[in-house]
Amino acid sequence: MSKAVIQVENLSKAYQIGQIGTGTISRDLERFFATKILGKDDPFLKIGETNDRSTKGKSDIVWSLKDINFEINQGDAVGIIGKNGAGKSTLLKLLSRVTGPTTGEIKVKGRIASLLEVGTGFHPELSGRENIYLNGAILGMRKKEITRKLDEIIDFSGVERYIDTPVKRYSSGMYVRLAFAVAAHLESEILIVDEVLAVGDAEFQKKCLGKMGDISKGEGRTVLFVSHNMAAVKNLCTKGIVLENGQLAFNGNIEECISKYLQGNSFSNELINARGRKGSGKVKFEKVSVFGNDETQNVVSGEKLNILFNLENNNGISNDRIRLDVRIEDDFGQRFSWVSSSLVSIENDLVPKSILIHYPRNNFNNGIYFATIFMTVDDEVSDFIENAFQIIVESGNFFSNGKIVPEKQSKILMDFDMIFS
């Protein structure tokens, strides 16, 4: 039976926006006495607001995290996902002891190696080799333990030529290469990795993901991984945590977590009140309808696919000033289709109230897909909604022989000939 190595109970972290302090000396003294002397909660944090960056709040106190509870077992590979500002990095900093919680408790069993940003824990004046020993010492390792791993770390990082050069002269890519190599190879029980792998090149990212998989599955160590790359999260992690505006939205297996994250707008056909949209609003998406051969039929592989947008165009903007882009992705964020009005000829001098995108033959295999929509007016963003709606595709007789292609074989179906000679 796996044992818990991380237990988080009622964890919260508050930050003050703007000027630090309560505004008066008497309230500052009251806060100090209550929190430092009596050990009570801060009385001035009770009016704090949820950390929703898209709305203007009335309080100067925001909860970056609020009442978070979860448990992670030894050997778990956990993906922590959420939108920018959801509280992911704050959570990792709290787990790594970089900062302390406002309320709540964190119980950790084992040593933690953290890679939260490029160069975390590195001293810029020391060489790469010296920083390896410094990081090992911080983790509580003996010098001979570090020496035993030294050649392996240097080889993995790929910066052997510069290992005796002060790291302040490293590029960001070299920094993250060495930092990850150190964190992954020194013998900590828990490895925490933030989005920093995005700095590395594709080859190194693949190498890092492979190493984290070995750490979790082969060595039985615990990995916490933050990334916006859903395919990487899916391949590496078995469990997940979804954060939304500083609160725990979902905690479970990774497939359910990714679906929950991607379904942030709950996919109503009414787009006029969609959350998180951006743009000037000169022309806005009002409603979307997705249908097959006609408006009464579902979308089926191999048949027609129609996407009809109703627009709010109160400014009478003509279509020669409008550009519409639609991208379609699967539930792991892999893009399968992109269409744009800039690629086709469109009749001018119309003031559109709707736009229809027509696919004569739908190449998607059965499954659920997610569409992001983007519209500009005079090259200025007018309306942009990420993961605005879903397209549910049913199995169809794509190859006209009654045979169905399993979803796991391919997301995209293509006509082909096979010739034996």
C-alpha positions as CSV (number, residue, x, y, z in Angstrom):
1,M,0.0,0.0,0.0
2,S,1.4,3.4,-1.0
3,K,2.1,5.8,1.8
4,A,1.4,9.6,1.6
5,V,4.5,11.7,1.2
6,I,2.6,15.0,0.8
7,Q,-0.4,16.0,2.8
8,V,-2.0,19.5,2.3
9,E,-4.7,20.6,4.7
10,N,-6.7,23.8,4.4
11,L,-3.8,25.5,2.6
12,S,-4.3,29.2,1.7
13,K,-2.0,32.0,0.6
14,A,-3.0,35.6,0.5
15,Y,-1.2,38.5,-1.2
16,Q,-1.7,42.2,-0.9
17,I,-2.1,44.2,-4.1
18,G,-0.4,47.6,-4.3
19,Q,1.0,49.2,-1.1
20,I,2.1,46.7,1.5
21,G,0.6,47.2,5.0
22,T,-2.9,47.9,6.4
23,G,-2.7,51.6,5.9
24,T,-2.2,52.7,9.5
25,I,0.4,52.0,12.2
26,S,-2.2,51.0,14.7
27,R,-3.6,48.3,12.4
28,D,0.0,47.1,11.5
29,L,0.6,46.7,15.3
30,E,-2.7,44.9,15.7
31,R,-1.8,42.5,12.8
32,F,1.7,41.9,14.3
33,F,0.3,41.1,17.8
34,A,-2.5,38.8,16.5
35,T,-0.3,36.8,14.1
36,K,3.2,36.8,15.7
37,I,2.4,36.9,19.4
38,L,-1.0,35.2,19.7
39,G,-0.5,32.9,16.7
40,K,-4.0,33.7,15.3
41,D,-5.1,34.2,11.7
42,D,-4.5,37.6,10.2
43,P,-7.7,39.7,11.0
44,F,-7.3,41.8,7.9
45,L,-7.4,38.9,5.5
46,K,-11.0,38.0,6.1
47,I,-12.2,40.4,3.4
48,G,-9.8,39.0,0.8
49,E,-11.2,38.1,-2.6
50,T,-10.8,35.1,-4.9
51,N,-7.9,35.6,-7.4
52,D,-9.9,36.1,-10.6
53,R,-7.5,38.2,-12.7
54,S,-10.2,38.9,-15.4
55,T,-12.4,40.9,-13.1
56,K,-11.8,44.1,-11.1
57,G,-12.0,43.5,-7.3
58,K,-12.9,45.8,-4.4
59,S,-10.4,44.4,-1.9
60,D,-6.6,44.9,-2.1
61,I,-6.2,41.4,-0.6
62,V,-6.4,38.4,-2.9
63,W,-6.2,34.7,-2.2
64,S,-3.7,33.2,-4.6
65,L,-4.8,29.9,-3.0
66,K,-7.8,29.2,-0.8
67,D,-8.6,26.1,1.3
68,I,-6.7,23.6,-0.7
69,N,-6.8,19.9,0.5
70,F,-5.1,16.9,-1.2
71,E,-2.8,14.0,-0.6
72,I,0.0,12.6,-2.8
73,N,1.4,9.1,-2.4
74,Q,4.9,7.8,-2.9
75,G,5.6,7.1,-6.6
76,D,2.7,9.3,-7.9
77,A,3.3,11.4,-11.0
78,V,0.9,14.3,-10.5
79,G,0.2,17.0,-13.1
80,I,-0.9,20.3,-11.8
81,I,-2.9,22.2,-14.4
82,G,-4.9,25.4,-14.7
83,K,-5.0,28.7,-16.5
84,N,-2.4,31.4,-16.0
85,G,-3.0,32.9,-12.5
86,A,-4.8,29.8,-11.2
87,G,-2.2,29.4,-8.4
88,K,0.0,26.6,-9.8
89,S,3.4,28.2,-9.2
90,T,2.3,29.5,-5.8
91,L,1.4,26.0,-4.8
92,L,4.8,24.7,-5.9
93,K,6.6,27.4,-4.0
94,L,4.7,26.6,-0.8
95,L,5.5,22.9,-1.2
96,S,9.1,23.8,-1.8
97,R,9.3,26.0,1.3
98,V,10.2,29.0,-0.9
99,T,7.4,30.9,0.8
100,G,5.1,30.1,3.7
101,P,1.3,29.6,3.8
102,T,-1.0,32.2,5.2
103,T,-3.2,29.5,6.7
104,G,-3.2,25.8,6.7
105,E,-0.5,23.1,6.9
106,I,1.8,21.1,4.6
107,K,3.3,17.8,5.7
108,V,6.1,16.4,3.6
109,K,8.1,13.2,4.1
110,G,11.3,13.2,2.2
111,R,13.7,15.5,0.5
112,I,12.4,17.8,-2.2
113,A,14.3,18.9,-5.4
114,S,12.6,21.9,-7.0
115,L,13.0,23.4,-10.5
116,L,10.6,26.3,-10.3
117,E,12.3,28.8,-12.7
118,V,15.5,29.0,-14.7
119,G,18.5,28.9,-12.3
120,T,16.6,28.1,-9.1
121,G,19.1,27.6,-6.3
122,F,22.1,28.5,-8.5
123,H,24.7,31.0,-7.4
124,P,25.6,33.1,-10.5
125,E,29.3,33.5,-9.5
126,L,29.9,29.8,-9.1
127,S,30.7,27.4,-11.9
128,G,28.4,24.7,-13.1
129,R,30.4,22.1,-11.2
130,E,30.4,24.1,-8.0
131,N,26.6,24.7,-8.3
132,I,26.1,20.9,-8.5
133,Y,27.8,20.5,-5.2
134,L,25.9,23.4,-3.7
135,N,22.5,22.0,-4.7
136,G,23.4,18.6,-3.4
137,A,24.5,20.1,-0.1
138,I,21.2,22.0,0.2
139,L,19.4,18.7,-0.3
140,G,21.4,17.3,2.6
141,M,23.7,15.0,0.5
142,R,27.2,14.2,1.4
143,K,30.0,15.2,-1.0
144,K,30.9,11.7,-2.0
145,E,27.3,11.0,-2.9
146,I,27.3,14.0,-5.2
147,T,30.7,13.0,-6.7
148,R,29.3,9.6,-7.5
149,K,26.5,11.2,-9.6
150,L,28.7,14.0,-11.0
151,D,29.6,12.5,-14.4
152,E,26.1,11.3,-15.0
153,I,24.7,14.8,-14.3
154,I,27.2,16.6,-16.6
155,D,26.6,14.1,-19.4
156,F,22.8,14.5,-19.2
157,S,23.0,18.3,-19.2
158,G,25.1,18.5,-22.3
159,V,27.1,21.5,-21.1
160,E,30.3,19.6,-20.3
161,R,32.4,22.2,-22.2
162,Y,31.2,25.0,-19.9
163,I,30.9,23.1,-16.6
164,D,33.8,25.1,-15.0
165,T,32.5,28.4,-16.3
166,P,30.4,30.7,-13.9
167,V,26.8,30.1,-14.6
168,K,26.1,33.8,-15.0
169,R,27.5,33.4,-18.5
170,Y,25.2,30.6,-19.4
171,S,22.3,31.1,-21.8
172,S,18.8,30.4,-20.4
173,G,18.8,27.0,-22.3
174,M,22.1,26.0,-20.7
175,Y,20.8,27.1,-17.3
176,V,17.7,25.0,-17.4
177,R,19.7,22.0,-18.9
178,L,22.0,21.9,-15.9
179,A,19.3,22.8,-13.4
180,F,17.1,19.9,-14.5
181,A,20.0,17.5,-14.6
182,V,20.9,18.4,-11.0
183,A,17.3,18.1,-9.7
184,A,16.7,14.8,-11.5
185,H,19.8,13.0,-10.6
186,L,20.4,14.0,-7.0
187,E,18.6,11.6,-4.8
188,S,15.6,13.4,-3.5
189,E,12.4,11.6,-2.8
190,I,10.2,14.3,-4.4
191,L,10.9,16.2,-7.7
192,I,8.9,19.4,-8.4
193,V,9.1,20.8,-11.9
194,D,7.4,24.0,-13.1
195,E,6.9,25.2,-16.7
196,V,10.7,25.8,-17.1
197,L,11.1,22.9,-19.5
198,A,9.5,25.2,-22.2
199,V,12.9,27.0,-22.2
200,G,14.7,24.0,-23.6
201,D,14.7,22.8,-27.2
202,A,12.5,19.9,-28.4
203,E,15.2,17.3,-28.0
204,F,15.9,18.3,-24.4
205,Q,12.2,18.4,-23.5
206,K,11.8,14.9,-24.8
207,K,14.9,13.8,-22.8
208,C,13.5,15.4,-19.6
209,L,10.1,13.9,-19.9
210,G,11.7,10.5,-20.4
211,K,13.8,11.0,-17.3
212,M,10.8,12.1,-15.2
213,G,9.0,9.0,-16.4
214,D,11.9,6.8,-15.2
215,I,12.0,8.6,-11.9
216,S,8.3,8.0,-11.2
217,K,7.8,4.6,-12.7
218,G,11.3,3.0,-12.3
219,E,12.6,4.6,-9.2
220,G,9.4,5.0,-7.2
221,R,10.0,8.7,-6.6
222,T,7.3,11.3,-6.6
223,V,7.0,13.9,-9.4
224,L,4.9,17.0,-9.4
225,F,4.7,18.6,-12.9
226,V,3.2,21.9,-14.1
227,S,2.8,22.4,-17.8
228,H,0.3,23.8,-20.3
229,N,1.3,21.0,-22.7
230,M,-1.6,18.6,-22.2
231,A,0.1,15.9,-24.3
232,A,3.2,15.9,-22.1
233,V,1.1,15.9,-18.9
234,K,-1.0,13.0,-20.2
235,N,2.1,11.0,-21.2
236,L,4.0,11.6,-17.9
237,C,1.3,11.7,-15.2
238,T,-1.2,9.3,-13.8
239,K,-3.0,11.7,-11.4
240,G,-3.8,15.4,-11.7
241,I,-4.9,18.5,-9.8
242,V,-6.9,21.2,-11.5
243,L,-6.7,24.7,-10.0
244,E,-9.1,27.5,-10.9
245,N,-8.9,31.0,-9.5
246,G,-6.8,29.7,-6.5
247,Q,-9.2,26.9,-5.6
248,L,-9.1,23.2,-6.1
249,A,-11.5,22.5,-9.0
250,F,-10.8,18.8,-9.4
251,N,-8.5,16.1,-8.1
252,G,-8.4,12.6,-9.7
253,N,-7.0,10.6,-12.6
254,I,-5.2,12.6,-15.3
255,E,-7.7,12.0,-18.1
256,E,-10.6,13.4,-16.1
257,C,-8.4,16.3,-14.9
258,I,-7.5,17.3,-18.5
259,S,-11.2,17.1,-19.6
260,K,-12.2,19.2,-16.6
261,Y,-9.6,21.8,-17.5
262,L,-10.5,22.0,-21.1
263,Q,-14.2,22.3,-20.3
264,G,-13.8,25.5,-18.4
265,N,-16.5,27.3,-20.3
266,S,-19.0,24.4,-19.9
267,F,-19.6,24.7,-23.6
268,S,-22.9,26.4,-23.9
269,N,-23.9,27.3,-27.4
270,E,-24.6,30.8,-26.2
271,L,-21.2,32.5,-26.5
272,I,-22.2,36.0,-25.6
273,N,-21.5,35.4,-21.9
274,A,-18.4,33.1,-22.4
275,R,-15.8,33.5,-19.7
276,G,-12.2,34.7,-20.3
277,R,-12.8,36.2,-23.7
278,K,-10.5,39.0,-25.0
279,G,-10.8,41.7,-27.6
280,S,-12.3,45.1,-28.3
281,G,-15.8,43.7,-28.8
282,K,-16.5,45.6,-32.0
283,V,-17.9,42.4,-33.4
284,K,-18.6,39.5,-31.0
285,F,-19.5,35.9,-31.2
286,E,-23.1,35.6,-29.9
287,K,-24.0,31.9,-30.6
288,V,-22.6,28.8,-32.3
289,S,-24.4,25.8,-33.8
290,V,-22.6,22.6,-34.8
291,F,-24.4,20.1,-37.0
292,G,-24.0,17.5,-39.8
293,N,-25.7,17.3,-43.1
294,D,-28.5,19.6,-41.9
295,E,-29.4,21.4,-38.7
296,T,-31.3,18.3,-37.4
297,Q,-28.4,15.9,-37.8
298,N,-25.4,15.1,-35.6
299,V,-21.8,15.3,-36.8
300,V,-20.6,12.0,-38.3
301,S,-17.2,10.9,-39.7
302,G,-17.1,11.1,-43.5
303,E,-20.2,13.3,-43.8
304,K,-20.7,17.1,-43.8
305,L,-19.6,19.3,-40.9
306,N,-21.2,22.8,-40.5
307,I,-20.3,25.4,-37.9
308,L,-22.6,28.4,-37.8
309,F,-21.7,31.5,-35.8
310,N,-24.3,34.2,-35.0
311,L,-22.6,37.6,-34.5
312,E,-23.3,40.7,-32.5
313,N,-22.4,43.3,-35.1
314,N,-24.0,46.5,-33.8
315,N,-21.4,48.8,-35.4
316,G,-22.3,47.7,-38.9
317,I,-18.8,46.4,-39.7
318,S,-18.5,45.0,-43.2
319,N,-16.9,41.6,-43.9
320,D,-13.9,43.0,-45.7
321,R,-12.7,44.3,-42.4
322,I,-13.3,41.0,-40.5
323,R,-11.0,38.0,-40.3
324,L,-12.2,34.8,-38.6
325,D,-9.9,31.9,-37.5
326,V,-11.0,28.6,-36.0
327,R,-8.6,26.0,-34.7
328,I,-9.7,22.5,-33.5
329,E,-7.8,20.4,-31.0
330,D,-8.3,17.2,-29.2
331,D,-8.6,16.9,-25.4
332,F,-4.8,16.9,-25.0
333,G,-4.3,20.2,-26.8
334,Q,-3.0,18.7,-30.1
335,R,-4.2,20.8,-33.0
336,F,-5.8,18.9,-35.9
337,S,-7.4,21.7,-38.0
338,W,-7.1,25.4,-38.6
339,V,-9.2,27.4,-41.0
340,S,-9.2,31.2,-41.7
341,S,-11.2,33.6,-43.8
342,S,-7.8,34.9,-45.0
343,L,-7.4,31.7,-47.0
344,V,-10.5,31.9,-49.1
345,S,-12.2,34.5,-51.4
346,I,-15.3,36.1,-49.7
347,E,-17.8,38.4,-51.3
348,N,-17.3,42.0,-50.0
349,D,-19.7,44.8,-49.0
350,L,-21.8,42.7,-46.6
351,V,-22.5,43.5,-43.0
352,P,-22.6,40.0,-41.6
353,K,-24.9,38.8,-38.8
354,S,-23.7,35.2,-39.2
355,I,-20.8,33.2,-40.6
356,L,-21.1,29.6,-41.8
357,I,-18.0,27.3,-42.0
358,H,-18.8,24.3,-44.2
359,Y,-16.6,21.2,-44.4
360,P,-17.8,19.0,-47.3
361,R,-16.4,15.8,-45.8
362,N,-15.5,15.6,-42.1
363,N,-12.2,13.8,-41.6
364,F,-12.4,13.5,-37.8
365,N,-12.8,10.1,-36.2
366,N,-15.3,9.6,-33.5
367,G,-14.5,11.6,-30.3
368,I,-14.8,15.0,-28.7
369,Y,-12.9,18.0,-30.1
370,F,-12.5,21.5,-28.8
371,A,-12.6,24.7,-30.9
372,T,-10.9,28.0,-30.2
373,I,-12.2,31.0,-32.1
374,F,-10.5,34.3,-33.0
375,M,-11.8,37.3,-34.8
376,T,-10.2,40.6,-35.8
377,V,-11.5,43.9,-37.1
378,D,-9.0,46.0,-39.1
379,D,-6.3,43.7,-37.8
380,E,-7.2,44.4,-34.2
381,V,-8.4,41.6,-32.0
382,S,-12.2,41.9,-31.7
383,D,-13.1,38.7,-30.0
384,F,-11.1,35.7,-28.8
385,I,-12.4,32.7,-26.9
386,E,-10.2,29.8,-26.0
387,N,-11.9,26.4,-25.9
388,A,-15.2,28.1,-26.8
389,F,-17.2,25.0,-27.7
390,Q,-16.9,21.3,-28.5
391,I,-17.5,19.2,-31.6
392,I,-18.8,15.7,-30.8
393,V,-18.2,13.4,-33.7
394,E,-19.9,10.0,-34.1
395,S,-18.6,7.0,-35.9
396,G,-19.5,6.8,-39.6
397,N,-19.0,4.7,-42.7
398,F,-16.0,6.8,-43.7
399,F,-14.5,4.2,-46.1
400,S,-17.9,3.1,-47.5
401,N,-17.3,-0.5,-46.4
402,G,-19.0,-0.5,-43.0
403,K,-15.7,-0.8,-41.1
404,I,-15.1,1.5,-38.1
405,V,-11.6,2.7,-37.2
406,P,-11.0,2.6,-33.4
407,E,-10.3,6.1,-32.0
408,K,-7.0,5.0,-30.5
409,Q,-5.7,4.1,-34.0
410,S,-6.2,7.6,-35.4
411,K,-8.0,10.9,-34.7
412,I,-7.9,11.9,-38.4
413,L,-9.2,9.7,-41.2
414,M,-7.9,10.1,-44.8
415,D,-8.9,8.6,-48.2
416,F,-6.1,6.4,-49.6
417,D,-5.4,3.8,-52.2
418,M,-3.2,0.7,-51.6
419,I,-1.6,-0.9,-54.6
420,F,0.0,-4.3,-54.7
421,S,2.3,-5.1,-57.6
